[in-house]
Amino acid sequence: AQAIWLKPLCSTPVGKARPPAIGIREGPLPLRSLLAAMVVKGLKKKVIAKGKKQMLKFSIDCQQPADDNIIETKDLEKFLTNRIKVDGKTGNLGEKVTVSREKSKINVNAEAPFSKRYLKYLSKKYLKMQQLRDFLRVVAPN
């Protein structure tokens, strides 16, 4: 199984200052969120062969940040629905790609060619837009 995780930034790169632990939106982040070993796990890829078509299944599990009210899973689902490109066009999901949400888990099913790296890129873009990129990072271990 393959996974993508969002982890808090614990170490400081050489020559760069540690990002300040200031508040996001209203007030500071909960200390538990900054020190947690794993914040968002998920993005598991399953390939199901249907004749000549391949069905790719990805799942993003955002349980810890959702529990700490850092990430709204419905906003992430809406972001992915609006931003995923199919055949070079956004808003062209059709029946080839479906994005669904179950509590703090987002499922992406694709019949079209789709990569885990693209989903990782979009999740990083969402974090940057929400100004969470300094506190969380996306990790995709094999």
N, C-alpha and C positions, 0 to 999 in steps of 0.2 A: 504494500500500500504506500502511496505517496502522499505527502502532506505539506501544507504551507502553514506556518505559524507566525503570529505577530508576537514579538518579544519586546520588553522594555529595554531601552538602551542602558546598559550597565557600565560598560567601559568607555573611556574617552579616547578617541584616536590621537595619535602622537601629533603635537603641534596645534591641536584644536581645544578650545575651552569646552567644558561640559555644558550641555544645554541647561538653562536655568529651570529649576523645578517650580515654575510659576503656575498660576491657575489657568485653566482652560475654560472658556465661557464664564460661568459664575463660580469663582472660587478655585482653590487648589485641587489637584488630583488627589484621590485617596492614596495614602501611603502604600496600601496593599497593591494597588495597580502599578506603582513604580517599582516595587520590589518583587513582584510575582515572577516566577521562573518562566511561566508560559501564559501568554495573554489570549491569543487567538490561535486555535489549532484548526487544522482542517485541510481543505483542498485535497481530497483523495480522488484519485483518478481510476475509473473502472472502464474497461473497453468491452463492449458486448457486440459480438458480430451478428448481424442480421442479414444473411445472404451476402450481398456485396457492400451493404451500408454498415458503417461502424457507428455505434452509439457510445458517445463519451459521457461519462458522469463525473462531475466534480462537486465537492461539498466543502463549504467554508464554515467552520465552527467558531462562532464569535462569543462563546459562552462567558468567559471571564470579563471582557470589556463591556459586554451587555449587562452583566450583573452589577458592574460598578458604574453603570450609566455613562460610560465614555463613548460608546458607539451605539447608534440606533440601527438595528438590523433592517428595519423597513426602509431607512434612508439609503443604506448600502445596496439593498435589493433594487430600489428605484434607480440609483446611480448606475448599477450594472445594466439594468434594462435599457436605460437611455444611451449608455456609452458603448456597449458591445457592437462591434462592426461585423456584419455578415456580407460577404461579397463586396467589401470596400465601402459599405454605407452603414451609418448609424440608424437606429430605428427600423432595421430591416430584419428583425428576428424571425418573424413568420412562424412556421412550424419546425424550422431547423434547429432553433435554440430556444430553450425555455428556462426561465429563472423563477424559482419558487422559494418560499421561506417557511420554515417550521420553527417557531420560537426563536432560538438564537442560532439557527443553522440555515445557511443559504445553499440551495442545490442548483447547479447549472447542468442541464442536459443538452448535448449537442449532437446533431447528425452531420453538420457541416464540419470541415476541418477546423479544429480549435485546439489551442495549446494551453498548457498549465502556466507557462511563462506569461502569456497575454493576460490571464486572470490575475496573476501576481502583479503585473504592471498596473492593471486597473485598480487593484486594492491599494497599491502604493499611492496612486493618484488620488483616490478617495481620502486616504489619510492626510495627504498634503493639503487637500482642499479643506479638510476639517481642522487643520493646524495641529495634527496629532503625530506627524511624521518625526518630530524631534523626540517624542517620548516612546513611540512604538516602532518596531521594524518588522518587516515581513520576511519569514524564513521558510524555505521550501526544501526540507531534507528529502533525500531519495529513499 
